[in-house]
Amino acid sequence: PEGRLAFILPADVCEGVFAPMLWRWIVHRFDLEAVITFTTEASPFPRVDTNALVFLIRNAPPRDSLRWATVKAPWTDELTLWVRSGFSTCGPSLIVTERKIQEALATGLSRPRQENEPDAYGAPILSDFAKVQRGIATGSNEFFFLKRQEVDRLSIGDEFLLRAVGRTRDVLEPVIINQSIVDLEQSGRPTSLLFAPAK
């Protein structure tokens, strides 16, 4: 009783078909005290292509809210001080908001609360314009996901490629337009996904 767990995991554990069932099970049995996220600049694994989250879970009756924190700067002790203070001391490079559990689960524990909730008047949603699909981890991204220079060097035809964004941190604005892909290409990021449909 009152035991505490701090666990660092990739954001993938908050996404995918299994995630809602997993997190409903956890929040109905334990107190999800806090979810800690990191900006790109503050990533605990700066050269690894993953979005890390820290989950603080207490063996206590569930509450209907949690603390959702974002660490904005690397190499500070603000996160440690915040946890040791019982979540009362918060410095300038740590942003903390209180969120209802149900809202956080619906939005996604790895994502900030959405200020603009979908309205009841049929506002367009992403799937009206684009196909969004979670990929399969192959361990060979450099083979399947190519930079424009590699596509040109290998003379791969456009009929075998899909335009894609590979990392959430590659999306710097809330709206993705064609220029977003061009900017990624010019910065040296891969944007061409090898797609060879069966005949």
N, C-alpha and C positions, 0 to 999 in steps of 0.2 A: 504493500500500500504506500502511495506517495512516491514510489520509485520513479526516476526520470530517465528518459532516453533521449540522447542527441544523436541524430543519424544523418549523414550526408549522402545524398542520392542524386542521380541525374534527373532533370525535369521530365524525362520520359516516363517516370513512374507516376506522373500526374496525368498522363495522356494515354490514348489507346483504349481499346475496347474493355480491357480489364480494370482500368483505373477507377471508374465510378463505384464498382462493387467493392474493391479493396478499400477505398477511403470511406465509404459508408460504413463498412464493418469496423474500421478503426475509430471513427468519430462517435459511433454508438456504444463503444466499450471503454474508451479512454478520453482523456482531456488533451486535445491537440492544442497545446499552449501557444505555439508560434511556428510560422513558416518563414524562413530567412532566405531571401533571394540576393543576387549580386548583379550590379551593373557590369557591363563589359570591362570597364576600367578596373573594377574591384574583383574580378573573377579569381577564385582561389586556385584555379588551374589555367593560367593565362595562355598557355600554348596548346591546350587541349580543346578540341571542338565539342564541348558539352556545356550545358547550362546546369550548374550545380545548385542544389537547394539543401538547406539544413532544416530538419524537422525536429521540433522539441515536443515530446509526448510524455505525459505524466500518467501514472497508474492511479487515476482518480476519476470520480464521476464526470461524464462528459459535460461540457459547457456549450452554450449556443453561439459562442463567438471565439475568435482567435486573433492573435497579433500577427500582422503580416508586415515583415520588415524588409527593407532594401538597403544593403550596404553599398555606399557610393564611392568609397575610397579604399585603396589597399593599405595594408600595413598600419592599421590603427587598432587601438585596443577598445574602441567604443562598443563593439559587439560583445566582447567579454564582459565589460563593465555593465552593459545593459542586462545581460543574463544574470550576473552575480548580484545585481541590485534588485532582483525580483521584478525586472522589466520596468523599473521606475526611472532610471537615469538614461537619457538619450542625448547623444552628441550630434553635431551638425552633419556628419557624414553617414548617419543612420536615420532613415525615414521609417517611422512606424505608424501603421493605421490599424484600427480595430475593424474587423470584418465579421459579419454573420457567417456561421459555418455553411448554411445552405447556399448563400450567395457565392461564397468562395468555391464550394464544390461545383456549382453550376457554371461559374466562369472558368474555373481551373485553378488549382492551388499554385501553379507556376506563373499565373498571369495576374496583373493588377485588376482591381475592381473596375468595371466598365461604367463610366459616368453616363454614357448615352445608352440607356436600355432600349432594346428593340421595341418599337411601338406596335400598336394593334392595327395600324392602317396599311399593312402590307409593304413596309419599307423594304427595299432590296437587301438581300444578304449575299455574302461572298459566293455561295454556290449558284447564284443566278448568273454569274459572270465567269467563273473559273472552276476547274476541277481541283479539289484539294485532296491529296492522298498521302498517307503516311507510308514512307518507303520501307523496304526490307534491308536490314543491315547486312552487308555482304563482306565487309572488311576490305573491300577493294574500291573505295570511292574514286581513287585516281584513275581507275579503268573505266568506270561508268559515268563519272561526272567530270566533264572536261572544260578547260579554258578555251576561249575562242582561238587562241594561237595554236593550240593542240589540234583543234578541229580542222583548221586551215592546213597545218603541216601534214595531217593524216588524210586529207582530202575526203572527209566524211560528208556525204550529202545531207542536206537539210531534212530529207524525208526520213532519216534515221535518228533525228534529234528532237528533243523537246526543250523549250526554254524553261528554266527552273531556277528557283532560289533554294540553296542548300542548307542555309543556317538562318535561324531567326535573327541572329545578331547582324546578318547582312542587310536586314530590313531596318533602315534608319528612320523612316517616316511611316505614318499610319496608312498612307495610300501608296500602292505599287503601280507605277505606270511604265510604259515602254522605256522611258528614259532611265528608270531605276535599274533596269537590266543592262542598259548601255553603260551606265556609271559603274556597275559591278564589273562588267567586262573590262573596262578601262583601268579599274583598280587591280586587275589580275585575279579576280575571283572566278571560279568555274560557274558557268551558267547554261551549259549544254549537257542535257542528260541523254545518254545513249539509249535509243528506243528502237528496237528492231522487231516490229510486230510479225507474228507468224503469218505466213501466206495461207 
